[in-house]
């Protein structure tokens, strides 16, 4: 990458911006593709789009949710959150790759970090540790656990 930055006529800033933009567009394209495949597969299995306008709380697992959305709105909201989680993970991988010249070290560090975040997400999934859930991008990718039940966060207020 350093050799490419030195040989372009526009310099490093535009090349880095182009790399960030192309990475973000790639992640968004892949996430949209998988969301469409998932949505169409579920629609084909159940035979219709009839439940698209049903309220989210009609689903048993979301009976105690705070969201006032239809199933279709929740599907779009879920896709957006999954894409945001993948963008955060991709940005972290790009940050690690910018710190090393060798390609093997960023790969090993990013893979280890991803496994660590997956483990962390599994450990805190059904716990009351909301802060541990908010900083992990993998929680956004499995976001149904965030909205399945009502969780509250004490912000310095004494609980009675």
mmCIF file of the C-alpha atoms, coordinates in Angstrom:
data_MODEL
# 
_entry.id   MODEL 
# 
loop_
_atom_site.group_PDB 
_atom_site.id 
_atom_site.type_symbol 
_atom_site.label_atom_id 
_atom_site.label_alt_id 
_atom_site.label_comp_id 
_atom_site.label_asym_id 
_atom_site.label_entity_id 
_atom_site.label_seq_id 
_atom_site.pdbx_PDB_ins_code 
_atom_site.Cartn_x 
_atom_site.Cartn_y 
_atom_site.Cartn_z 
_atom_site.occupancy 
_atom_site.B_iso_or_equiv 
_atom_site.pdbx_formal_charge 
_atom_site.auth_seq_id 
_atom_site.auth_comp_id 
_atom_site.auth_asym_id 
_atom_site.auth_atom_id 
_atom_site.pdbx_PDB_model_num 
ATOM 1   C CA . UNK A 1 1   ? 0.000   0.000   0.000  1.00 0.00 ? 1   UNK A CA 1 
ATOM 2   C CA . UNK A 1 2   ? 2.855   2.389   0.778  1.00 0.00 ? 2   UNK A CA 1 
ATOM 3   C CA . UNK A 1 3   ? 4.286   1.964   -2.738 1.00 0.00 ? 3   UNK A CA 1 
ATOM 4   C CA . UNK A 1 4   ? 0.856   2.710   -4.193 1.00 0.00 ? 4   UNK A CA 1 
ATOM 5   C CA . UNK A 1 5   ? 0.505   5.853   -2.092 1.00 0.00 ? 5   UNK A CA 1 
ATOM 6   C CA . UNK A 1 6   ? 3.840   7.154   -3.319 1.00 0.00 ? 6   UNK A CA 1 
ATOM 7   C CA . UNK A 1 7   ? 3.107   6.558   -7.014 1.00 0.00 ? 7   UNK A CA 1 
ATOM 8   C CA . UNK A 1 8   ? -0.343  8.111   -7.331 1.00 0.00 ? 8   UNK A CA 1 
ATOM 9   C CA . UNK A 1 9   ? -0.649  11.656  -8.590 1.00 0.00 ? 9   UNK A CA 1 
ATOM 10  C CA . UNK A 1 10  ? -3.407  12.461  -6.078 1.00 0.00 ? 10  UNK A CA 1 
ATOM 11  C CA . UNK A 1 11  ? -1.356  11.505  -3.028 1.00 0.00 ? 11  UNK A CA 1 
ATOM 12  C CA . UNK A 1 12  ? -2.124  9.442   -0.005 1.00 0.00 ? 12  UNK A CA 1 
ATOM 13  C CA . UNK A 1 13  ? -5.256  11.134  1.340  1.00 0.00 ? 13  UNK A CA 1 
ATOM 14  C CA . UNK A 1 14  ? -7.432  10.442  -1.691 1.00 0.00 ? 14  UNK A CA 1 
ATOM 15  C CA . UNK A 1 15  ? -6.097  6.906   -2.045 1.00 0.00 ? 15  UNK A CA 1 
ATOM 16  C CA . UNK A 1 16  ? -6.837  6.137   1.607  1.00 0.00 ? 16  UNK A CA 1 
ATOM 17  C CA . UNK A 1 17  ? -10.305 7.682   1.231  1.00 0.00 ? 17  UNK A CA 1 
ATOM 18  C CA . UNK A 1 18  ? -10.917 5.542   -1.853 1.00 0.00 ? 18  UNK A CA 1 
ATOM 19  C CA . UNK A 1 19  ? -9.802  2.427   0.028  1.00 0.00 ? 19  UNK A CA 1 
ATOM 20  C CA . UNK A 1 20  ? -12.139 3.218   2.932  1.00 0.00 ? 20  UNK A CA 1 
ATOM 21  C CA . UNK A 1 21  ? -15.036 3.958   0.593  1.00 0.00 ? 21  UNK A CA 1 
ATOM 22  C CA . UNK A 1 22  ? -14.512 0.813   -1.464 1.00 0.00 ? 22  UNK A CA 1 
ATOM 23  C CA . UNK A 1 23  ? -14.292 -1.311  1.698  1.00 0.00 ? 23  UNK A CA 1 
ATOM 24  C CA . UNK A 1 24  ? -17.493 0.227   3.076  1.00 0.00 ? 24  UNK A CA 1 
ATOM 25  C CA . UNK A 1 25  ? -19.344 -0.266  -0.212 1.00 0.00 ? 25  UNK A CA 1 
ATOM 26  C CA . UNK A 1 26  ? -18.157 -3.880  -0.394 1.00 0.00 ? 26  UNK A CA 1 
ATOM 27  C CA . UNK A 1 27  ? -19.359 -4.595  3.163  1.00 0.00 ? 27  UNK A CA 1 
ATOM 28  C CA . UNK A 1 28  ? -22.719 -2.915  2.520  1.00 0.00 ? 28  UNK A CA 1 
ATOM 29  C CA . UNK A 1 29  ? -23.165 -4.837  -0.736 1.00 0.00 ? 29  UNK A CA 1 
ATOM 30  C CA . UNK A 1 30  ? -22.398 -8.195  0.878  1.00 0.00 ? 30  UNK A CA 1 
ATOM 31  C CA . UNK A 1 31  ? -24.695 -7.464  3.843  1.00 0.00 ? 31  UNK A CA 1 
ATOM 32  C CA . UNK A 1 32  ? -27.532 -6.394  1.546  1.00 0.00 ? 32  UNK A CA 1 
ATOM 33  C CA . UNK A 1 33  ? -27.083 -9.502  -0.605 1.00 0.00 ? 33  UNK A CA 1 
ATOM 34  C CA . UNK A 1 34  ? -27.243 -11.860 2.371  1.00 0.00 ? 34  UNK A CA 1 
ATOM 35  C CA . UNK A 1 35  ? -30.203 -9.980  3.864  1.00 0.00 ? 35  UNK A CA 1 
ATOM 36  C CA . UNK A 1 36  ? -32.124 -10.292 0.590  1.00 0.00 ? 36  UNK A CA 1 
ATOM 37  C CA . UNK A 1 37  ? -31.312 -14.004 0.343  1.00 0.00 ? 37  UNK A CA 1 
ATOM 38  C CA . UNK A 1 38  ? -32.414 -14.536 3.938  1.00 0.00 ? 38  UNK A CA 1 
ATOM 39  C CA . UNK A 1 39  ? -35.619 -12.535 3.458  1.00 0.00 ? 39  UNK A CA 1 
ATOM 40  C CA . UNK A 1 40  ? -36.558 -14.267 0.209  1.00 0.00 ? 40  UNK A CA 1 
ATOM 41  C CA . UNK A 1 41  ? -35.783 -17.711 1.647  1.00 0.00 ? 41  UNK A CA 1 
ATOM 42  C CA . UNK A 1 42  ? -38.054 -17.122 4.647  1.00 0.00 ? 42  UNK A CA 1 
ATOM 43  C CA . UNK A 1 43  ? -40.766 -15.747 2.368  1.00 0.00 ? 43  UNK A CA 1 
ATOM 44  C CA . UNK A 1 44  ? -40.494 -18.816 0.139  1.00 0.00 ? 44  UNK A CA 1 
ATOM 45  C CA . UNK A 1 45  ? -40.607 -21.202 3.106  1.00 0.00 ? 45  UNK A CA 1 
ATOM 46  C CA . UNK A 1 46  ? -43.679 -19.555 4.634  1.00 0.00 ? 46  UNK A CA 1 
ATOM 47  C CA . UNK A 1 47  ? -45.314 -18.923 1.268  1.00 0.00 ? 47  UNK A CA 1 
ATOM 48  C CA . UNK A 1 48  ? -46.222 -15.239 1.505  1.00 0.00 ? 48  UNK A CA 1 
ATOM 49  C CA . UNK A 1 49  ? -45.431 -11.745 2.725  1.00 0.00 ? 49  UNK A CA 1 
ATOM 50  C CA . UNK A 1 50  ? -48.643 -11.659 4.795  1.00 0.00 ? 50  UNK A CA 1 
ATOM 51  C CA . UNK A 1 51  ? -46.937 -11.084 8.147  1.00 0.00 ? 51  UNK A CA 1 
ATOM 52  C CA . UNK A 1 52  ? -44.922 -8.131  6.889  1.00 0.00 ? 52  UNK A CA 1 
ATOM 53  C CA . UNK A 1 53  ? -47.260 -5.585  8.523  1.00 0.00 ? 53  UNK A CA 1 
ATOM 54  C CA . UNK A 1 54  ? -47.916 -7.547  11.749 1.00 0.00 ? 54  UNK A CA 1 
ATOM 55  C CA . UNK A 1 55  ? -46.618 -5.963  14.953 1.00 0.00 ? 55  UNK A CA 1 
ATOM 56  C CA . UNK A 1 56  ? -43.291 -7.197  16.264 1.00 0.00 ? 56  UNK A CA 1 
ATOM 57  C CA . UNK A 1 57  ? -44.651 -8.001  19.718 1.00 0.00 ? 57  UNK A CA 1 
ATOM 58  C CA . UNK A 1 58  ? -46.954 -10.611 18.135 1.00 0.00 ? 58  UNK A CA 1 
ATOM 59  C CA . UNK A 1 59  ? -43.910 -12.883 17.850 1.00 0.00 ? 59  UNK A CA 1 
ATOM 60  C CA . UNK A 1 60  ? -43.525 -14.857 21.081 1.00 0.00 ? 60  UNK A CA 1 
ATOM 61  C CA . UNK A 1 61  ? -39.822 -14.064 21.544 1.00 0.00 ? 61  UNK A CA 1 
ATOM 62  C CA . UNK A 1 62  ? -40.481 -10.324 21.181 1.00 0.00 ? 62  UNK A CA 1 
ATOM 63  C CA . UNK A 1 63  ? -43.517 -10.102 23.491 1.00 0.00 ? 63  UNK A CA 1 
ATOM 64  C CA . UNK A 1 64  ? -41.607 -7.877  25.956 1.00 0.00 ? 64  UNK A CA 1 
ATOM 65  C CA . UNK A 1 65  ? -39.803 -5.682  23.453 1.00 0.00 ? 65  UNK A CA 1 
ATOM 66  C CA . UNK A 1 66  ? -39.749 -1.907  23.695 1.00 0.00 ? 66  UNK A CA 1 
ATOM 67  C CA . UNK A 1 67  ? -39.827 -1.500  19.907 1.00 0.00 ? 67  UNK A CA 1 
ATOM 68  C CA . UNK A 1 68  ? -43.109 -0.423  18.342 1.00 0.00 ? 68  UNK A CA 1 
ATOM 69  C CA . UNK A 1 69  ? -42.359 -1.715  14.842 1.00 0.00 ? 69  UNK A CA 1 
ATOM 70  C CA . UNK A 1 70  ? -43.963 -4.017  12.333 1.00 0.00 ? 70  UNK A CA 1 
ATOM 71  C CA . UNK A 1 71  ? -42.140 -7.171  11.276 1.00 0.00 ? 71  UNK A CA 1 
ATOM 72  C CA . UNK A 1 72  ? -41.149 -5.538  7.987  1.00 0.00 ? 72  UNK A CA 1 
ATOM 73  C CA . UNK A 1 73  ? -39.797 -2.454  9.739  1.00 0.00 ? 73  UNK A CA 1 
ATOM 74  C CA . UNK A 1 74  ? -37.893 -4.668  12.156 1.00 0.00 ? 74  UNK A CA 1 
ATOM 75  C CA . UNK A 1 75  ? -36.396 -6.628  9.255  1.00 0.00 ? 75  UNK A CA 1 
ATOM 76  C CA . UNK A 1 76  ? -35.058 -3.379  7.745  1.00 0.00 ? 76  UNK A CA 1 
ATOM 77  C CA . UNK A 1 77  ? -33.888 -2.162  11.166 1.00 0.00 ? 77  UNK A CA 1 
ATOM 78  C CA . UNK A 1 78  ? -32.135 -5.478  11.791 1.00 0.00 ? 78  UNK A CA 1 
ATOM 79  C CA . UNK A 1 79  ? -30.427 -5.325  8.392  1.00 0.00 ? 79  UNK A CA 1 
ATOM 80  C CA . UNK A 1 80  ? -29.221 -1.801  9.142  1.00 0.00 ? 80  UNK A CA 1 
ATOM 81  C CA . UNK A 1 81  ? -27.808 -2.820  12.523 1.00 0.00 ? 81  UNK A CA 1 
ATOM 82  C CA . UNK A 1 82  ? -26.102 -5.890  11.072 1.00 0.00 ? 82  UNK A CA 1 
ATOM 83  C CA . UNK A 1 83  ? -24.524 -3.725  8.387  1.00 0.00 ? 83  UNK A CA 1 
ATOM 84  C CA . UNK A 1 84  ? -23.365 -1.225  11.036 1.00 0.00 ? 84  UNK A CA 1 
ATOM 85  C CA . UNK A 1 85  ? -21.773 -4.063  13.002 1.00 0.00 ? 85  UNK A CA 1 
ATOM 86  C CA . UNK A 1 86  ? -20.003 -5.370  9.912  1.00 0.00 ? 86  UNK A CA 1 
ATOM 87  C CA . UNK A 1 87  ? -18.813 -1.847  9.039  1.00 0.00 ? 87  UNK A CA 1 
ATOM 88  C CA . UNK A 1 88  ? -17.390 -1.437  12.560 1.00 0.00 ? 88  UNK A CA 1 
ATOM 89  C CA . UNK A 1 89  ? -15.651 -4.803  12.321 1.00 0.00 ? 89  UNK A CA 1 
ATOM 90  C CA . UNK A 1 90  ? -14.311 -3.951  8.851  1.00 0.00 ? 90  UNK A CA 1 
ATOM 91  C CA . UNK A 1 91  ? -13.028 -0.590  10.084 1.00 0.00 ? 91  UNK A CA 1 
ATOM 92  C CA . UNK A 1 92  ? -11.217 -2.351  12.914 1.00 0.00 ? 92  UNK A CA 1 
ATOM 93  C CA . UNK A 1 93  ? -9.620  -4.782  10.481 1.00 0.00 ? 93  UNK A CA 1 
ATOM 94  C CA . UNK A 1 94  ? -8.555  -1.890  8.228  1.00 0.00 ? 94  UNK A CA 1 
ATOM 95  C CA . UNK A 1 95  ? -7.070  -0.107  11.240 1.00 0.00 ? 95  UNK A CA 1 
ATOM 96  C CA . UNK A 1 96  ? -5.058  -3.183  12.217 1.00 0.00 ? 96  UNK A CA 1 
ATOM 97  C CA . UNK A 1 97  ? -3.903  -3.678  8.613  1.00 0.00 ? 97  UNK A CA 1 
ATOM 98  C CA . UNK A 1 98  ? -2.672  -0.084  8.435  1.00 0.00 ? 98  UNK A CA 1 
ATOM 99  C CA . UNK A 1 99  ? -0.342  -0.666  11.388 1.00 0.00 ? 99  UNK A CA 1 
ATOM 100 C CA . UNK A 1 100 ? 1.695   -3.464  9.767  1.00 0.00 ? 100 UNK A CA 1 
ATOM 101 C CA . UNK A 1 101 ? 3.510   -3.831  6.462  1.00 0.00 ? 101 UNK A CA 1 
ATOM 102 C CA . UNK A 1 102 ? 3.367   -7.624  6.510  1.00 0.00 ? 102 UNK A CA 1 
ATOM 103 C CA . UNK A 1 103 ? -0.031  -9.119  5.594  1.00 0.00 ? 103 UNK A CA 1 
ATOM 104 C CA . UNK A 1 104 ? 0.203   -12.097 7.962  1.00 0.00 ? 104 UNK A CA 1 
ATOM 105 C CA . UNK A 1 105 ? 0.250   -10.171 11.251 1.00 0.00 ? 105 UNK A CA 1 
ATOM 106 C CA . UNK A 1 106 ? -2.955  -8.192  10.586 1.00 0.00 ? 106 UNK A CA 1 
ATOM 107 C CA . UNK A 1 107 ? -4.689  -11.383 9.478  1.00 0.00 ? 107 UNK A CA 1 
ATOM 108 C CA . UNK A 1 108 ? -3.754  -13.250 12.665 1.00 0.00 ? 108 UNK A CA 1 
ATOM 109 C CA . UNK A 1 109 ? -4.544  -10.284 14.929 1.00 0.00 ? 109 UNK A CA 1 
ATOM 110 C CA . UNK A 1 110 ? -7.885  -9.592  13.210 1.00 0.00 ? 110 UNK A CA 1 
ATOM 111 C CA . UNK A 1 111 ? -8.893  -13.246 13.283 1.00 0.00 ? 111 UNK A CA 1 
ATOM 112 C CA . UNK A 1 112 ? -7.954  -13.527 16.965 1.00 0.00 ? 112 UNK A CA 1 
ATOM 113 C CA . UNK A 1 113 ? -9.832  -10.313 17.718 1.00 0.00 ? 113 UNK A CA 1 
ATOM 114 C CA . UNK A 1 114 ? -12.920 -11.544 15.876 1.00 0.00 ? 114 UNK A CA 1 
ATOM 115 C CA . UNK A 1 115 ? -12.869 -14.832 17.803 1.00 0.00 ? 115 UNK A CA 1 
ATOM 116 C CA . UNK A 1 116 ? -12.451 -12.876 21.041 1.00 0.00 ? 116 UNK A CA 1 
ATOM 117 C CA . UNK A 1 117 ? -15.430 -10.654 20.221 1.00 0.00 ? 117 UNK A CA 1 
ATOM 118 C CA . UNK A 1 118 ? -17.551 -13.689 19.321 1.00 0.00 ? 118 UNK A CA 1 
ATOM 119 C CA . UNK A 1 119 ? -16.652 -15.308 22.659 1.00 0.00 ? 119 UNK A CA 1 
ATOM 120 C CA . UNK A 1 120 ? -17.366 -12.042 24.498 1.00 0.00 ? 120 UNK A CA 1 
ATOM 121 C CA . UNK A 1 121 ? -20.732 -11.745 22.773 1.00 0.00 ? 121 UNK A CA 1 
ATOM 122 C CA . UNK A 1 122 ? -21.626 -15.289 23.818 1.00 0.00 ? 122 UNK A CA 1 
ATOM 123 C CA . UNK A 1 123 ? -20.601 -14.683 27.423 1.00 0.00 ? 123 UNK A CA 1 
ATOM 124 C CA . UNK A 1 124 ? -22.673 -11.530 27.892 1.00 0.00 ? 124 UNK A CA 1 
ATOM 125 C CA . UNK A 1 125 ? -25.659 -12.413 25.677 1.00 0.00 ? 125 UNK A CA 1 
ATOM 126 C CA . UNK A 1 126 ? -28.242 -13.092 28.391 1.00 0.00 ? 126 UNK A CA 1 
ATOM 127 C CA . UNK A 1 127 ? -26.618 -11.076 31.154 1.00 0.00 ? 127 UNK A CA 1 
ATOM 128 C CA . UNK A 1 128 ? -27.551 -7.659  32.454 1.00 0.00 ? 128 UNK A CA 1 
ATOM 129 C CA . UNK A 1 129 ? -24.195 -6.163  31.408 1.00 0.00 ? 129 UNK A CA 1 
ATOM 130 C CA . UNK A 1 130 ? -25.559 -3.722  28.854 1.00 0.00 ? 130 UNK A CA 1 
ATOM 131 C CA . UNK A 1 131 ? -22.264 -1.841  28.460 1.00 0.00 ? 131 UNK A CA 1 
ATOM 132 C CA . UNK A 1 132 ? -20.497 -5.052  27.447 1.00 0.00 ? 132 UNK A CA 1 
ATOM 133 C CA . UNK A 1 133 ? -23.145 -5.539  24.774 1.00 0.00 ? 133 UNK A CA 1 
ATOM 134 C CA . UNK A 1 134 ? -23.009 -1.996  23.425 1.00 0.00 ? 134 UNK A CA 1 
ATOM 135 C CA . UNK A 1 135 ? -19.306 -1.933  22.544 1.00 0.00 ? 135 UNK A CA 1 
ATOM 136 C CA . UNK A 1 136 ? -19.186 -5.278  20.740 1.00 0.00 ? 136 UNK A CA 1 
ATOM 137 C CA . UNK A 1 137 ? -19.971 -5.161  16.997 1.00 0.00 ? 137 UNK A CA 1 
ATOM 138 C CA . UNK A 1 138 ? -20.985 -8.841  17.012 1.00 0.00 ? 138 UNK A CA 1 
ATOM 139 C CA . UNK A 1 139 ? -23.943 -7.961  19.258 1.00 0.00 ? 139 UNK A CA 1 
ATOM 140 C CA . UNK A 1 140 ? -25.271 -5.824  16.408 1.00 0.00 ? 140 UNK A CA 1 
ATOM 141 C CA . UNK A 1 141 ? -25.051 -8.800  14.076 1.00 0.00 ? 141 UNK A CA 1 
ATOM 142 C CA . UNK A 1 142 ? -27.166 -10.949 16.406 1.00 0.00 ? 142 UNK A CA 1 
ATOM 143 C CA . UNK A 1 143 ? -29.391 -8.046  17.382 1.00 0.00 ? 143 UNK A CA 1 
ATOM 144 C CA . UNK A 1 144 ? -32.548 -9.958  18.257 1.00 0.00 ? 144 UNK A CA 1 
ATOM 145 C CA . UNK A 1 145 ? -31.072 -10.484 21.730 1.00 0.00 ? 145 UNK A CA 1 
ATOM 146 C CA . UNK A 1 146 ? -30.830 -6.716  22.173 1.00 0.00 ? 146 UNK A CA 1 
ATOM 147 C CA . UNK A 1 147 ? -34.521 -6.135  21.526 1.00 0.00 ? 147 UNK A CA 1 
ATOM 148 C CA . UNK A 1 148 ? -36.132 -9.326  22.779 1.00 0.00 ? 148 UNK A CA 1 
ATOM 149 C CA . UNK A 1 149 ? -36.708 -7.992  26.281 1.00 0.00 ? 149 UNK A CA 1 
ATOM 150 C CA . UNK A 1 150 ? -36.642 -4.669  28.065 1.00 0.00 ? 150 UNK A CA 1 
ATOM 151 C CA . UNK A 1 151 ? -33.273 -3.894  29.674 1.00 0.00 ? 151 UNK A CA 1 
ATOM 152 C CA . UNK A 1 152 ? -32.590 -0.728  31.585 1.00 0.00 ? 152 UNK A CA 1 
ATOM 153 C CA . UNK A 1 153 ? -29.315 0.972   32.356 1.00 0.00 ? 153 UNK A CA 1 
ATOM 154 C CA . UNK A 1 154 ? -28.707 2.818   35.650 1.00 0.00 ? 154 UNK A CA 1 
ATOM 155 C CA . UNK A 1 155 ? -26.809 6.017   34.876 1.00 0.00 ? 155 UNK A CA 1 
ATOM 156 C CA . UNK A 1 156 ? -25.651 7.000   38.361 1.00 0.00 ? 156 UNK A CA 1 
ATOM 157 C CA . UNK A 1 157 ? -29.177 6.948   39.766 1.00 0.00 ? 157 UNK A CA 1 
ATOM 158 C CA . UNK A 1 158 ? -29.622 5.104   43.010 1.00 0.00 ? 158 UNK A CA 1 
ATOM 159 C CA . UNK A 1 159 ? -31.982 2.203   42.565 1.00 0.00 ? 159 UNK A CA 1 
ATOM 160 C CA . UNK A 1 160 ? -34.686 1.639   45.147 1.00 0.00 ? 160 UNK A CA 1 
# 
